[in-house]
């Protein structure tokens, strides 16, 4: 199961990078970056998964003496939650910039913005 999640995460990362590099429309590039971000989160969850272990909650089901070998490390889960929040903020910022570009220029085609080319 972890190998399927890992492979799916890498496929999402590759699809997102491919979409970001091949599209000329800024909104499609933003969606591609979001897909790649989701792939990174899936890979982090798949790496932190250990089969046969339970959630990191100490109660009657998991005695304290056996906690080290019976629970999953909560650090990857916390990293993914933080990455989701950061990814949402970055996506909102990119959408705000795209909206501002569309209001100023009337287009979201990346080839129309050539003023800063060398």
Secondary structure, DSSP 4 states (H G I P E B T S, - for coil): -HHHHHHHHHHHHHHHHHHHHH--BHHHHHHHHHHHHHHHHHHHHHHH--TT-B-S--STTS-GGGHHHHB--SHHHHHHHHHHHHHHHHHHHHHHHHHHHHHHHS--BGGG--TT--
